[in-house]
Amino acid sequence: MGRVRSGARAELTASVGIVDDGVDVNAPRAQGQWALAWRRFKRDRVAVGCAVFLLLLVFAVGPGAPLYGKLVGHGPNDFFPYAVSVGLRPAGPFTVTYATHEVAGDDPYALKHPPPPKGTGKTLLLLGADSSLGRDEFMRVLYGGRVSLEVAAGAAVVAILLGMLLGALAGYFGGWVDAVISRFTDLVMAFPLLLFLVMIGSLFSYGLTRWTFHGALNQGVFQLIVIIGAFTWFYPARIVRAQIQSLRNREFVEAAQMVGARDTRIVRTHLLPHVVPPLLAYGTLLVATNIMIEVGVTFLGAGIKLPTASWGSLLAQTWGSILNPNPYNPATTQPWLTLCPSIAIFLTVFALNQFGEGLREATDPRSVR
Amino acid sequence: MTGYIVRRVGVAVILLWVLSVITFAIYLTVPQDPAGFLVDIQHASPAQIAHAHHLLGTDRPALVQYGKYMGRLVHGDFGISWATISFFGGSAQGSPVGRLVWQASLVTGSLVLGGFVLLLLIAVPLGTFVATRPRSFVDRLSLGLSVAAISTHPLVVGLLLQLFVGNRWKLMPASGYCTISRPSDAAVKAFQQFGVTGAPPPCGGLGQWAWHLVLPWITFALFFVALYTRIIRARMLEVLEEPWVRTARAKGASEFRVVRSHALRNAIAPVVTMTAMDAGTAIGIAMYIETVFGLPGLGRTMIRALAGLQGYDLPVILAVTLVAAAAIIVLNLLADIVLLAIDPTVARRGRGGLSRLVGRSA
């Protein structure tokens, strides 16, 4: 829309009071697609609730976790033997325990821990102890959530970028480029995804695990990001390819070609903006899927290694590992050690799914809301 | 139609071959010394290590190794599991990978097949029922439940079922697998004489087999049931609008008869082929379930081979990957052919390549 900036014209139209910048002021203002999407999104109460929950979650696992650690005075890997009974049963939620790493006395037949020396401080374990080591379960859920979300979001970004690049190439150029990329996509999609993730995750776990970017990420996170991203970019690639193929022969692309725009410019400024809204929605759903994958791969022993907590390793905590599953012993386990990470995973994946669904409907121009 | 099938089979064969190349490339690049399965690497002399490589055949050029590997593969021989290998008089002894993988696929097969049967037993009646009452309370309830079910990790379902139903309330066996055939008398006798304390007695038979698989089946079905119910509901709603349904009603057929014989029969055929297309996802889910419930299936076999103490048992890992991928490819091919038999327009529309494999990830 060509806006008239000439002062005389503006004065004239202002005095007449009907047209401003060539637009009827009495008519509703034209809105950008993002404003429209925001209006549609606001009406979806479930999606808004999920968005708020996700914001809170990101705050809790990001800056919130160390803040909480300062508040209670311990970290996720500190162990408190006083939170574990002599029979090795971890304490339940809302436990206040002695903040010491050592048990006083050395009587192996004692039925109770002897009290610690006078003056030992106390500390709160909100969800109790995590295992016979007596670490803070709540802090481990927070820090584990950070690791799981880092993996999931990072892998989604990798997948979307790769998918956008290859999908745009295949969709725009067609011909043999499209044939090669599409056949490659078909090939990798025929793989049993989880089987390959577990296999590659444990076979090639030497180089990438140590990449932590100066402590910004935990060990193993970057490797999982790369592996999961490298195996999930097909769906975004297909979305981008289909979208660009349908837009490639439209008039505005022809016009751009006619005025001499280069291919990169056409793809970047004329085609990719159409792909961004569905990709955003799809990316949110991908984060949800990736959380499931991270949990699964770590549970199966090919992901994040202990002592770093992630939701997958927390879930495996009471169950054991594939080579030595812990035999069930009611005297030494607590059901909430399985329940806590389960609930965290469920709520997060549910919120991401609902938020992504809301985003998809809000950004879809054909949406009726 | 024949041309279509021939083309699809050709694509499947090429895909399988490429998969074998890729798995073999992984085999060659894995950072480990396979000599560790025969000698103690830290204390063995270089000559001993070289001899171990010679016995395992890993000292030959990559192309020769690939040729031998493919030659054996064509004959259905997957080699011998490295974890059990030993050499007597120059010939390799140990458990053949083919038999290991065959036994494992029987377990995975019983899990996946039974799971799908249970799933259809729940989803078909439920989906049909809610389709006849759209927007009712039951319909909205099933929608809400399916949204929740999609967000639930199968590991979570499996672990909670195992913890509560199996371990705390002791209603069902919490883990373990029983063969469908009865255990041999010799095995029972051996257990009675030499049985390790705490080890489960050998079990078998149809009843025991099913009883041990109830919780795994439920876990498996719960993952898919929401999706299938929604799909059957959507298909039914579509079909119920068709003119032949109206004709059947006009002729005075009872509503039950209309739904069962006229609508459901048409709605369900694509759903049955959909189960074959979900094979890839199903194998992933089965991997979780086998791990949690201790079923010696394909996924668990592979994870054990990956986690072995001496090193990665590569022949087993490759065989499992190939068999799983082959199963997925063959099932998708079958689904396509069955779909073609139901709806001959598919061939003319020409689904390019393997676009059917676009499924959901596990």
Interface residues (C-beta under 8 A of the other chain):
Chain A: S182 R183 D186 L187 M189 A190 F191 P192 L193 L194 L195 F196 V198 M199 I200 S202 L203 F204 Y206 T232 F234 Y235 R238 A288 T289 M292 I293 V295 G296 F299 L300 G301 A302 L315 T318 W319 S321 I322 L323 P325 Y328 P330 P335 T338 L339 S342 I345 F346 V349 F350 N353 Q354
Chain B: L15 V18 L19 I26 V30 P31 V147 A148 I150 S151 T152 H153 L155 V156 L159 L160 L163 F164 N167 R168 A174 S175 G280 I283 G284 M287 Y288 T291 V292 G294 G299 R300 M302 I303 R304 L306 A307 Y312 I317 V320 T321 A324 A325 I328 I329 N332 G352 G353 L354 S355 L357 V358 S361 A362
